[in-house]
Amino acid sequence: MSLIATDECLAELVSNLSEAFSMFSTEAAKLGALLERWGEPVSRECYDKLGKQCIAEVQAFEEYLNRKEEIFAHLKVESR
């Protein structure tokens, strides 16, 4: 693999990482907004919405972590 091809691959991986972090950030902001909106007691509907948003946030964060690991693997660096 030439240096130029490697640079293009790394650029794509970094772009994917940025996109995944943006998705995570968006989902985290949505969860924060939901938590601010509802006080005690929480209805079943609110609880279900919070649960779904928590799952979306976790999935987005897992995607971010996967992209980060791809970059480390590409660079042959161990993650911390």
CYANA upper distance limits for C-alpha pairs under 8 A (distance plus 0.5 A):
  1 MET  CA      5 ALA  CA      6.73
  1 MET  CA      6 THR  CA      7.07
  2 SER  CA      6 THR  CA      6.75
  3 LEU  CA      7 ASP  CA      6.62
  4 ILE  CA      8 GLU  CA      6.74
  5 ALA  CA      9 CYS  CA      6.67
  6 THR  CA     10 LEU  CA      6.59
  7 ASP  CA     11 ALA  CA      6.51
  8 GLU  CA     12 GLU  CA      6.72
  9 CYS  CA     13 LEU  CA      6.73
 10 LEU  CA     14 VAL  CA      6.58
 10 LEU  CA     71 ILE  CA      7.51
 10 LEU  CA     74 HIS  CA      7.84
 11 ALA  CA     15 SER  CA      6.61
 12 GLU  CA     16 ASN  CA      6.66
 13 LEU  CA     17 LEU  CA      6.66
 13 LEU  CA     67 ARG  CA      7.41
 13 LEU  CA     70 GLU  CA      7.65
 13 LEU  CA     71 ILE  CA      6.54
 14 VAL  CA     18 SER  CA      6.63
 14 VAL  CA     67 ARG  CA      8.50
 14 VAL  CA     71 ILE  CA      7.60
 15 SER  CA     19 GLU  CA      6.71
 16 ASN  CA     20 ALA  CA      6.62
 16 ASN  CA     67 ARG  CA      7.03
 17 LEU  CA     21 PHE  CA      6.63
 17 LEU  CA     64 TYR  CA      6.46
 17 LEU  CA     67 ARG  CA      5.60
 17 LEU  CA     68 LYS  CA      6.67
 18 SER  CA     22 SER  CA      6.63
 19 GLU  CA     23 MET  CA      6.79
 20 ALA  CA     24 PHE  CA      6.76
 20 ALA  CA     60 ALA  CA      7.10
 20 ALA  CA     61 PHE  CA      8.00
 20 ALA  CA     63 GLU  CA      6.48
 20 ALA  CA     64 TYR  CA      5.22
 20 ALA  CA     67 ARG  CA      7.85
 21 PHE  CA     25 SER  CA      6.53
 21 PHE  CA     60 ALA  CA      8.11
 21 PHE  CA     61 PHE  CA      7.71
 21 PHE  CA     64 TYR  CA      5.95
 22 SER  CA     26 THR  CA      6.66
 23 MET  CA     27 GLU  CA      6.72
 23 MET  CA     60 ALA  CA      6.47
 24 PHE  CA     28 ALA  CA      6.54
 24 PHE  CA     57 GLU  CA      6.45
 24 PHE  CA     58 VAL  CA      8.44
 24 PHE  CA     60 ALA  CA      5.17
 24 PHE  CA     61 PHE  CA      5.82
 24 PHE  CA     64 TYR  CA      7.74
 25 SER  CA     29 ALA  CA      6.64
 26 THR  CA     30 LYS  CA      6.77
 27 GLU  CA     31 LEU  CA      6.74
 27 GLU  CA     53 GLN  CA      7.63
 27 GLU  CA     56 ALA  CA      7.01
 27 GLU  CA     57 GLU  CA      5.46
 27 GLU  CA     60 ALA  CA      7.75
 28 ALA  CA     32 GLY  CA      6.66
 28 ALA  CA     57 GLU  CA      6.26
 29 ALA  CA     33 ALA  CA      6.67
 30 LYS  CA     34 LEU  CA      6.76
 30 LYS  CA     53 GLN  CA      7.86
 31 LEU  CA     35 LEU  CA      6.69
 31 LEU  CA     50 LEU  CA      7.46
 31 LEU  CA     53 GLN  CA      6.34
 31 LEU  CA     54 CYS  CA      7.21
 31 LEU  CA     57 GLU  CA      8.12
 32 GLY  CA     36 GLU  CA      6.74
 33 ALA  CA     37 ARG  CA      6.74
 34 LEU  CA     38 TRP  CA      7.07
 34 LEU  CA     50 LEU  CA      7.35
 35 LEU  CA     39 GLY  CA      8.30
 35 LEU  CA     50 LEU  CA      8.11
 38 TRP  CA     42 VAL  CA      7.23
 38 TRP  CA     46 CYS  CA      8.08
 42 VAL  CA     46 CYS  CA      6.53
 42 VAL  CA     47 TYR  CA      6.75
 43 SER  CA     47 TYR  CA      6.61
 44 ARG  CA     48 ASP  CA      6.62
 45 GLU  CA     49 LYS  CA      6.78
 46 CYS  CA     50 LEU  CA      6.64
 47 TYR  CA     51 GLY  CA      6.63
 48 ASP  CA     52 LYS  CA      6.70
 49 LYS  CA     53 GLN  CA      6.63
 50 LEU  CA     54 CYS  CA      6.57
 51 GLY  CA     55 ILE  CA      6.83
 52 LYS  CA     56 ALA  CA      6.76
 53 GLN  CA     57 GLU  CA      6.64
 54 CYS  CA     58 VAL  CA      6.72
 55 ILE  CA     59 GLN  CA      6.62
 56 ALA  CA     60 ALA  CA      6.65
 57 GLU  CA     61 PHE  CA      6.67
 58 VAL  CA     62 GLU  CA      6.62
 59 GLN  CA     63 GLU  CA      6.75
 60 ALA  CA     64 TYR  CA      6.85
 61 PHE  CA     65 LEU  CA      6.74
 62 GLU  CA     66 ASN  CA      6.64
 63 GLU  CA     67 ARG  CA      6.79
 64 TYR  CA     68 LYS  CA      6.72
 65 LEU  CA     69 GLU  CA      6.70
 66 ASN  CA     70 GLU  CA      6.79
 67 ARG  CA     71 ILE  CA      6.95
 68 LYS  CA     72 PHE  CA      6.87
 69 GLU  CA     73 ALA  CA      6.51
 69 GLU  CA     79 SER  CA      7.51
 70 GLU  CA     74 HIS  CA      6.56
 71 ILE  CA     75 LEU  CA      6.64
 72 PHE  CA     76 LYS  CA      6.15
 72 PHE  CA     77 VAL  CA      5.43
 72 PHE  CA     78 GLU  CA      6.86
 72 PHE  CA     79 SER  CA      6.95
 73 ALA  CA     77 VAL  CA      6.70
 73 ALA  CA     78 GLU  CA      8.06
